[in-house]
Amino acid sequence: MKKYSLAIYFVILFILCSAVIIGAKVLGQQGAYLAQLYMLVPAITAIITRIFFYKPKFSDANLRFGKLSDYFKFWIISICVTILSYILFTLLGGITWDFTGQVFLNRLAEQFAAAGQDINASLPTGFTPMTMLLIYFVGGLTIFNILPGIITGFGEEFGHRGFMFPLLYKIKPWVGIIIGGLIWYAWHLPLVLVIPQTTQYPFWQNLLNFIILAVGSVCTFIYLAYVYVKSKSVWVTSLAHIAMNNSASSFSYFAVIQNQVLANVGLALTMIIVVAVLYFKKELDIFQKYFQDNHAG
């Protein structure tokens, strides 16, 4: 029954994701806005599957609020993970720093100009591009992780970690961790069809990036799955996820990529280090205990 539910989940996920991507392509330049809807599709899919095709319904969905201390702990840990990644980016030569933020603002102004808009005209009265940049930098590390960030994080976590992962893990632990991570990575790939790519790379570099990012994605999947079973709350996991995303964006305002492959290597190494720390501290043993004590899977 549970394997049947998992198969239904994948079918619905494929149909809804395909519909969003096709809709985005039809809309052309405006279709990039559908990327936000794409991020909510796993949660929508899990809700449909749980209601109509999953006997336990929502009893094992870990929708509990969780401990307040877990939110603070995993928010800090996730930001520290991002900081480690940027340290490695720098050491590997993947990026250089522009603490004025002017490189980012110039690039943003060019994007506005390409769309026939003036970046200054789009800002609230009295605000400069640099003011907004600083607001988004601080917000990405703090309040933007709460709302709407946690809702965006919920879109992925309720589906991928809250439903798909436990059912895959019950098949075999390595299936839940490795195959689950690769499926999660593959789910992100169609976004390249929606989000405009400003840089073209040769085939060998695209292939190398694909492999490196796949490894990093599996390790990131393990980290977020750990947060999920450790906190037993999909909301805590959502916060941990969005804290990594938003803090990475915040630091990116002041970073200039010099070598994308080296930057991707730095990201993969970061998540390998995170998983290694969890492994040697025996924190990953919690998976076995969770699935023995909890009938969620």
Phi, psi and chi 1 to 4 in degrees:
 res  aa     phi    psi   chi1   chi2   chi3   chi4
   1 MET       -  -42.8  176.8   63.1 -177.2      -
   2 LYS   -72.3  -34.2  -68.7  177.0 -179.7  178.1
   3 LYS   -67.2  -35.8  -69.8 -177.8 -179.9  179.4
   4 TYR   -63.3  -43.4  164.8   78.2      -      -
   5 SER   -62.6  -38.7  -59.7      -      -      -
   6 LEU   -65.8  -41.6 -177.3   60.7      -      -
   7 ALA   -63.1  -42.1      -      -      -      -
   8 ILE   -61.5  -41.6  -68.8  -66.9      -      -
   9 TYR   -57.3  -46.5  171.6   80.9      -      -
  10 PHE   -65.7  -38.5  -74.8  135.6      -      -
  11 VAL   -64.5  -48.7  170.2      -      -      -
  12 ILE   -64.0  -41.0  -62.4  174.1      -      -
  13 LEU   -60.0  -44.5 -176.4   68.4      -      -
  14 PHE   -62.7  -44.3  177.4   79.6      -      -
  15 ILE   -64.6  -48.3  -67.4  172.1      -      -
  16 LEU   -67.9  -41.8  -66.9 -177.9      -      -
  17 CYS   -64.4  -40.4  -73.1      -      -      -
  18 SER   -62.8  -41.2  -62.5      -      -      -
  19 ALA   -62.6  -41.4      -      -      -      -
  20 VAL   -66.0  -44.9  171.6      -      -      -
  21 ILE   -65.1  -43.6  -65.2  -60.0      -      -
  22 ILE   -63.3  -42.9  -68.1  171.8      -      -
  23 GLY   -61.0  -40.0      -      -      -      -
  24 ALA   -65.1  -40.5      -      -      -      -
  25 LYS   -66.9  -38.1  -64.6  -62.4  -69.8 -177.0
  26 VAL   -65.4  -38.2  169.7      -      -      -
  27 LEU   -75.5  -14.0  -70.4  173.0      -      -
  28 GLY    70.2 -130.5      -      -      -      -
  29 GLN   -60.5  -35.9 -172.7  175.6   12.3      -
  30 GLN   -71.8  -13.9  -60.9  -59.5  -43.0      -
  31 GLY   -66.7  -17.2      -      -      -      -
  32 ALA   -60.3  -26.7      -      -      -      -
  33 TYR   -67.7  -21.5  -66.6  105.4      -      -
  34 LEU   -73.3   -9.1  -77.4  179.0      -      -
  35 ALA   -60.1  -34.3      -      -      -      -
  36 GLN   -65.6  -39.3  -67.4  -58.2  -44.8      -
  37 LEU   -65.1  -38.0  176.8   59.1      -      -
  38 TYR   -57.0  -38.5 -171.4   86.1      -      -
  39 MET   -68.2  -20.8  -51.1  -51.7  -74.9      -
  40 LEU   -90.2  -12.5  -64.4  174.8      -      -
  41 VAL   -58.6  -42.6  167.3      -      -      -
  42 PRO   -57.6  -40.3  -26.1   36.2      -      -
  43 ALA   -66.7  -43.6      -      -      -      -
  44 ILE   -60.6  -42.0  -64.1  170.7      -      -
  45 THR   -63.2  -44.4  -58.0      -      -      -
  46 ALA   -64.2  -38.3      -      -      -      -
  47 ILE   -63.7  -46.9  -70.0  170.0      -      -
  48 ILE   -61.0  -45.4  -65.3  171.9      -      -
  49 THR   -64.2  -43.7  -54.4      -      -      -
  50 ARG   -64.6  -38.5  -76.7 -177.5  176.7  -82.6
  51 ILE   -69.5  -44.5  -69.0  174.8      -      -
  52 PHE  -106.8  -21.8  -62.6  105.9      -      -
  53 PHE  -131.8   13.6  -53.9  104.1      -      -
  54 TYR  -135.8  114.2 -171.8   62.5      -      -
  55 LYS   -58.5  -44.0 -171.1  174.5  179.9  179.7
  56 PRO   -68.0   -7.3  -21.8   34.7      -      -
  57 LYS    54.8 -118.1  -57.0  -61.6 -177.7 -177.7
  58 PHE  -108.4   11.1  -66.7   88.4      -      -
  59 SER   -65.8  -24.4   62.4      -      -      -
  60 ASP  -114.2   23.5   58.7    0.0      -      -
  61 ALA   -84.8   -5.9      -      -      -      -
  62 ASN    52.9   46.4  -80.5  -21.4      -      -
  63 LEU   -84.7    3.0  -74.9  167.9      -      -
  64 ARG   -61.6  150.6   61.1  176.5   64.1   87.6
  65 PHE   -64.3  -37.8 -179.4   75.5      -      -
  66 GLY    86.8 -178.2      -      -      -      -
  67 LYS   -80.2  136.6  -61.4  177.3 -178.1  177.2
  68 LEU   -60.0  -35.9 -172.7   60.0      -      -
  69 SER   -63.8  -30.0   60.2      -      -      -
  70 ASP   -67.2  -37.0  -79.2  -19.3      -      -
  71 TYR   -61.1  -47.0  -71.6   89.4      -      -
  72 PHE   -66.1  -43.7 -179.1   76.2      -      -
  73 LYS   -62.0  -49.9  177.1  173.7   68.7  175.4
  74 PHE   -78.9  -21.3  -72.4  114.1      -      -
  75 TRP   -64.9  -47.9  165.1   59.4      -      -
  76 ILE   -64.0  -45.8  -67.2  -64.7      -      -
  77 ILE   -60.5  -44.4  -69.3  173.9      -      -
  78 SER   -63.5  -40.2  -68.2      -      -      -
  79 ILE   -67.4  -37.0  -69.5  179.5      -      -
  80 CYS   -64.0  -36.3  -72.9      -      -      -
  81 VAL   -61.4  -43.5  169.0      -      -      -
  82 THR   -62.5  -43.8  -62.9      -      -      -
  83 ILE   -60.0  -43.4  -68.1  172.6      -      -
  84 LEU   -59.6  -41.4  174.1   60.3      -      -
  85 SER   -63.0  -40.4   70.1      -      -      -
  86 TYR   -72.5  -29.5  -87.0   85.2      -      -
  87 ILE   -64.0  -43.8  -70.1  173.2      -      -
  88 LEU   -68.8  -38.7  -69.9  177.9      -      -
  89 PHE   -54.3  -44.6  -64.0  161.2      -      -
  90 THR   -68.2  -46.7  -55.2      -      -      -
  91 LEU   -63.9  -34.8  -67.4  176.5      -      -
  92 LEU   -81.6  -10.4  -68.9  170.8      -      -
  93 GLY    83.2   17.6      -      -      -      -
  94 GLY   -75.3  -26.0      -      -      -      -
  95 ILE  -139.0  162.3   65.0  169.8      -      -
  96 THR  -124.0  166.3   56.2      -      -      -
  97 TRP  -106.8  140.9  -69.3   94.1      -      -
  98 ASP  -130.0   89.3  167.6   37.2      -      -
  99 PHE   -73.1   -4.7  -67.6  108.3      -      -
 100 THR   -80.9  -21.4   67.5      -      -      -
 101 GLY    75.4    4.5      -      -      -      -
 102 GLN   -69.2  -35.1 -162.7   57.5   51.5      -
 103 VAL   -60.5  -44.9  171.5      -      -      -
 104 PHE   -63.7  -44.4  174.0   81.6      -      -
 105 LEU   -65.0  -38.0  -69.5  174.6      -      -
 106 ASN   -63.8  -42.9  -69.6  -17.6      -      -
 107 ARG   -64.2  -39.8 -171.8  164.7   61.8 -114.9
 108 LEU   -66.2  -41.1 -169.4   61.5      -      -
 109 ALA   -62.2  -37.9      -      -      -      -
 110 GLU   -64.6  -38.9  -68.9  173.3   -0.6      -
 111 GLN   -66.1  -39.6  -67.4  173.7   -2.0      -
 112 PHE   -64.4  -42.9  -90.5   79.3      -      -
 113 ALA   -63.8  -38.2      -      -      -      -
 114 ALA   -63.6  -27.8      -      -      -      -
 115 ALA   -92.3    7.0      -      -      -      -
 116 GLY    75.8   26.5      -      -      -      -
 117 GLN  -123.0  158.5  -58.3  175.6   25.1      -
 118 ASP  -106.5  121.8 -179.3   -1.5      -      -
 119 ILE   -59.8  -37.0 -174.2  173.8      -      -
 120 ASN   -69.7  -35.5  -67.5  -70.1      -      -
 121 ALA   -70.0  -22.8      -      -      -      -
 122 SER   -85.6   -6.8   65.4      -      -      -
 123 LEU   -88.8  152.8  -65.1  174.1      -      -
 124 PRO   -60.9  154.1  -21.0   31.9      -      -
 125 THR   -57.8  130.8  -56.4      -      -      -
 126 GLY    90.4   -6.4      -      -      -      -
 127 PHE  -100.3  138.9  -78.4   80.8      -      -
 128 THR  -104.8  162.0   65.7      -      -      -
 129 PRO   -54.6  -38.9  -28.9   36.7      -      -
 130 MET   -66.6  -37.5 -179.8   55.4   70.4      -
 131 THR   -60.8  -46.9  -58.6      -      -      -
 132 MET   -64.8  -36.1  -67.1  -56.6  -62.7      -
 133 LEU   -61.8  -44.1 -179.6   63.0      -      -
 134 LEU   -67.0  -37.3  -67.4  175.1      -      -
 135 ILE   -62.8  -44.5  -70.4  174.0      -      -
 136 TYR   -69.7  -31.8  -87.5   87.0      -      -
 137 PHE   -64.8  -51.5  172.3   74.7      -      -
 138 VAL   -66.8  -41.2  175.9      -      -      -
 139 GLY   -62.9  -36.7      -      -      -      -
 140 GLY   -65.5  -24.1      -      -      -      -
 141 LEU   -90.6  -15.2  -60.7  175.8      -      -
 142 THR  -132.2  -99.6   53.6      -      -      -
 143 ILE   -67.4  -27.6   59.1  173.2      -      -
 144 PHE   -67.3  -15.2  -68.2  169.3      -      -
 145 ASN   -77.3  -16.0  -64.6  -35.8      -      -
 146 ILE   -90.5  -63.6  -57.8  173.2      -      -
 147 LEU  -136.7  133.6  -73.0  174.0      -      -
 148 PRO   -85.8    5.4   34.5  -36.2      -      -
 149 GLY   -53.7  -47.0      -      -      -      -
 150 ILE   -65.7  -28.1 -161.3  170.2      -      -
 151 ILE   -69.5  -42.4  -57.9  -59.6      -      -
 152 THR   -62.5  -43.1  -54.5      -      -      -
 153 GLY   -62.0  -39.4      -      -      -      -
 154 PHE   -59.6  -35.7  177.3   82.5      -      -
 155 GLY   -54.6  -40.5      -      -      -      -
 156 GLU   -84.3  -45.4  -72.0 -167.7   56.7      -
 157 GLU   -67.9  -38.7  -65.1  -50.4  -41.0      -
 158 PHE   -65.9  -29.9 -169.5   68.7      -      -
 159 GLY   -88.7  -56.7      -      -      -      -
 160 HIS   -75.2  -49.1  -67.0  -45.5      -      -
 161 ARG   -90.5  -33.3 -114.3   73.4   57.8 -178.2
 162 GLY   -82.8  -18.9      -      -      -      -
 163 PHE  -127.0  -55.5 -171.8   76.9      -      -
 164 MET   -63.3  -49.8  178.9 -174.2   74.1      -
 165 PHE   -58.1  -50.9  166.0   67.2      -      -
 166 PRO   -59.0  -38.8  -24.9   35.8      -      -
 167 LEU   -71.6  -37.0  -64.3 -175.2      -      -
 168 LEU   -67.3  -39.6  -74.0  174.6      -      -
 169 TYR   -62.8  -35.2 -168.8   95.0      -      -
 170 LYS   -66.4  -26.4  -94.1  -60.7 -173.2 -179.0
 171 ILE   -67.3  -53.6  -63.5  173.4      -      -
 172 LYS  -161.3  142.4  -69.7  -73.9 -176.0 -177.8
 173 PRO   -54.5  -42.6  -30.3   37.6      -      -
 174 TRP   -67.7  -27.9   69.1  -92.2      -      -
 175 VAL   -67.0  -44.7  172.9      -      -      -
 176 GLY   -62.7  -40.7      -      -      -      -
 177 ILE   -83.9  -51.9  -67.5  172.0      -      -
 178 ILE   -81.4  -55.5  -54.5  -60.3      -      -
 179 ILE   -64.7  -39.6  -57.8  -58.4      -      -
 180 GLY   -58.8  -42.9      -      -      -      -
 181 GLY   -65.6  -38.7      -      -      -      -
 182 LEU   -70.5  -37.4  -69.0  174.6      -      -
 183 ILE   -64.3  -42.3  -68.3  173.2      -      -
 184 TRP   -61.0  -41.1 -178.0   56.6      -      -
 185 TYR   -64.2  -46.7  173.7   56.9      -      -
 186 ALA   -62.3  -33.2      -      -      -      -
 187 TRP   -62.6  -30.7  171.9   81.0      -      -
 188 HIS   -74.9  -26.0  -76.0   86.6      -      -
 189 LEU   -59.4  -39.6  -65.2  179.1      -      -
 190 PRO   -60.0  -16.2  -26.4   36.3      -      -
 191 LEU   -63.1  -23.0  -73.4  173.3      -      -
 192 VAL   -66.2  -19.1  -58.5      -      -      -
 193 LEU   -79.8  -17.5  -58.6  174.2      -      -
 194 VAL  -102.8  -44.7  178.4      -      -      -
 195 ILE   -85.9  122.6  -58.6  173.6      -      -
 196 PRO   -57.1  134.5  -22.0   33.1      -      -
 197 GLN   -98.0  120.1  -57.5  -60.7  -57.8      -
 198 THR   -86.9  -15.8   57.2      -      -      -
 199 THR  -129.4  133.2  -54.4      -      -      -
 200 GLN  -103.0  134.0  -61.9  -63.3  -37.0      -
 201 TYR  -115.9  153.2  -60.3  103.4      -      -
 202 PRO   -65.4  161.9   21.1  -31.6      -      -
 203 PHE   -56.7  -44.7  173.7   77.1      -      -
 204 TRP   -61.8  -36.0   70.6  -93.9      -      -
 205 GLN   -73.3  -37.4 -169.5  166.4  -21.8      -
 206 ASN   -62.5  -40.8  -76.1  -32.5      -      -
 207 LEU   -65.8  -43.5  179.7   60.6      -      -
 208 LEU   -64.0  -43.3 -173.6   57.5      -      -
 209 ASN   -61.1  -40.0  -77.0  -30.7      -      -
 210 PHE   -58.9  -46.4  177.5   86.0      -      -
 211 ILE   -68.1  -45.9  -64.3  171.2      -      -
 212 ILE   -61.6  -45.8  -66.6  169.3      -      -
 213 LEU   -68.9  -29.0  -69.6  174.7      -      -
 214 ALA   -64.3  -43.2      -      -      -      -
 215 VAL   -62.8  -46.2  172.9      -      -      -
 216 GLY   -62.1  -37.7      -      -      -      -
 217 SER   -66.5  -41.1  -67.8      -      -      -
 218 VAL   -61.0  -42.9  169.4      -      -      -
 219 CYS   -67.8  -37.8  -67.6      -      -      -
 220 THR   -65.5  -39.2  -54.9      -      -      -
 221 PHE   -59.5  -42.1 -171.9   89.0      -      -
 222 ILE   -62.8  -43.9  -66.2  171.6      -      -
 223 TYR   -60.0  -48.1  166.0   66.5      -      -
 224 LEU   -69.8  -33.6  -68.5  172.2      -      -
 225 ALA   -65.4  -37.6      -      -      -      -
 226 TYR   -61.3  -45.6  164.2   77.0      -      -
 227 VAL   -59.9  -39.2  175.8      -      -      -
 228 TYR   -62.9  -49.5  179.2   74.1      -      -
 229 VAL   -76.6  -27.6  -59.8      -      -      -
 230 LYS   -71.4  -44.7 -178.1   73.4  172.7  179.8
 231 SER   -87.8  -22.6   66.7      -      -      -
 232 LYS    54.5   35.7  -62.7 -178.3 -179.0  178.8
 233 SER  -143.6  123.0  168.9      -      -      -
 234 VAL   -68.7  -23.2   69.9      -      -      -
 235 TRP   -73.6  -40.6  -60.8  108.3      -      -
 236 VAL   -61.8  -42.9  173.6      -      -      -
 237 THR   -63.6  -39.5  -43.1      -      -      -
 238 SER   -62.0  -41.7  -61.0      -      -      -
 239 LEU   -65.6  -43.6 -178.2   74.4      -      -
 240 ALA   -60.0  -41.1      -      -      -      -
 241 HIS   -65.4  -51.2 -174.4  160.7      -      -
 242 ILE   -71.5  -27.3 -153.7   64.9      -      -
 243 ALA   -63.9  -38.4      -      -      -      -
 244 MET   -66.0  -46.9  -79.8 -158.4  -60.4      -
 245 ASN   -61.7  -49.7  -73.1   -0.2      -      -
 246 ASN   -69.9  -38.7  -75.5  -12.0      -      -
 247 SER   -68.1  -35.3   59.7      -      -      -
 248 ALA   -62.6  -40.8      -      -      -      -
 249 SER   -64.8  -41.4  -66.1      -      -      -
 250 SER   -58.7  -47.7  -70.6      -      -      -
 251 PHE   -70.2  -26.9  -72.0  115.7      -      -
 252 SER   -66.7  -20.8   73.0      -      -      -
 253 TYR   -62.7  -23.7  -58.9  147.8      -      -
 254 PHE  -114.5   11.5  -55.3   99.4      -      -
 255 ALA  -116.6  143.3      -      -      -      -
 256 VAL  -119.9  118.6 -178.6      -      -      -
 257 ILE   -69.6  128.2  -67.0 -179.0      -      -
 258 GLN  -103.4  -32.8  -61.1  -62.0  -47.6      -
 259 ASN  -149.9  110.0 -172.2  -55.8      -      -
 260 GLN   -65.4  -37.4 -172.7   63.2   60.2      -
 261 VAL   -62.6  -45.9  171.9      -      -      -
 262 LEU   -65.5  -35.4  -67.9  177.4      -      -
 263 ALA   -64.5  -42.0      -      -      -      -
 264 ASN   -66.3  -36.8  -69.8  -19.6      -      -
 265 VAL   -62.2  -42.7  168.2      -      -      -
 266 GLY   -60.8  -40.1      -      -      -      -
 267 LEU   -65.8  -44.6 -176.7   60.1      -      -
 268 ALA   -63.7  -43.1      -      -      -      -
 269 LEU   -62.0  -37.7  -77.2  175.8      -      -
 270 THR   -58.4  -49.5  -61.0      -      -      -
 271 MET   -72.9  -29.0  -61.4  -42.9  -59.3      -
 272 ILE   -64.3  -42.0  -71.1  171.9      -      -
 273 ILE   -62.7  -42.8  -69.2  170.9      -      -
 274 VAL   -60.2  -47.0  170.1      -      -      -
 275 VAL   -66.1  -38.9  171.5      -      -      -
 276 ALA   -62.2  -42.8      -      -      -      -
 277 VAL   -61.5  -45.8  169.5      -      -      -
 278 LEU   -61.9  -39.0  -67.8  174.1      -      -
 279 TYR   -67.0  -49.3  175.3   79.9      -      -
 280 PHE   -71.7  -22.1  -74.2  111.6      -      -
 281 LYS   -86.9    2.4  -67.9 -174.3   67.7  175.2
 282 LYS    62.5   22.7  -60.8 -170.2 -179.4  -59.8
 283 GLU   -70.1  -28.3  -72.8  -67.9  -39.6      -
 284 LEU   -72.0  -10.8  -62.7 -176.8      -      -
 285 ASP   -63.1  -17.2  -67.5  -11.3      -      -
 286 ILE   -65.0  -23.8 -163.3  172.1      -      -
 287 PHE   -60.3  -49.7  -73.7  126.4      -      -
 288 GLN   -61.6  -43.3 -176.5  176.7    1.1      -
 289 LYS   -65.0  -42.3 -176.2  178.0 -174.0  -57.0
 290 TYR   -60.3  -46.4  175.1   84.7      -      -
 291 PHE   -78.5  -15.8  -73.5  101.5      -      -
 292 GLN   -79.5  -40.7  -75.8  176.5  -16.2      -
 293 ASP   -84.6  -25.5  -62.6  -15.2      -      -
 294 ASN  -114.3  132.8 -165.5  -60.9      -      -
 295 HIS   -88.8   21.2   55.9   77.3      -      -
 296 ALA   -64.4  -31.9      -      -      -      -
 297 GLY   -89.6      -      -      -      -      -
